[in-house]
Amino acid sequence: MVYRRGVGPIRWLRRSAEGRTELVDAPVRPTPEPVTVLLRVASEALILQDEAEAVLAAVGRHEHLGTVAPRAGPLVRRFFALRDTLPRACLDPQLNRLSQVLDTICYHHAMQVATALEFLAVEWRSERLRSQVSAIAGLGAPAALLEDVYRELSAAR
């Protein structure tokens, strides 16, 4: 098959956008209410928080990095992904505040797990690092704050 310049299968790439038809596979869905999005994020973060606590406990017990990392990596990614789903600005100042709190908590949880994993990876370098890894206990006060935010969002709905 011989193609001349300007003729052939590549020609459609050079056409202008006018006259093209865009195919959409899924129906357009309305944007959910901010309180619904915030409640969903808080619910998932609470579930992930339990797994993050278990991962941090495994790090504190100095379990092998090869068994802890496959559990920790997806958690870190998911906490960061939850931050991306939060509404950036809400008309209601209370919901706006809760969105910012959830953003901070998800960031904290992701960084806590990631940092604990990094400490576990290099704990062999010094006794001080090893003692720091032993001191890792959990997610701390932000974990309790997440539960409070969830309760507040449940009541607001």
C-alpha positions, 0 to 999 in steps of 0.5 A: 500500500502506497500513500502519497503526501496528504492522503492516507491514514495520517491525514485525519490528524491534520484536520482542524477540530471543527467538524469532529464529533466527540463520543462520550461513553458515560452519562454526565453526572451532577457534581455531588454535594460537598458534604457527601464528598467529605463524608465519603473521604472521611469514611474511607480515611477511617478505614485506611487509618486502621490499616495504617496503624497496623503498618506502623505497629509492624514497623515498630516491631522491626518487621522485614521491610519486604513484608511491610512495604507492600502494605504501606505503599498503597496506603500512602498513595490512597491517602494522597488520592483522597486529598485530590478528591476533596472539594477545594472551596465550599460555600459553607464555611464549616464545610470548608474548614472540615475539608481543610482539616481532612486535607491535613489529616490525609497528608499527615497519615500519608507522610507518617506511614512513608516516613516510618517506612523510610526509617525502617529501611535505614535503621541498620545505620545507627542505634539511634535510628533503631530506637526511633523506629522502636518508638513509632507507636501510631498516628497520634492525635490526628487519628482521633481528630479524624473520628471527630470530623467523621462524627461531625459530618455524619451529624451534618448530613 
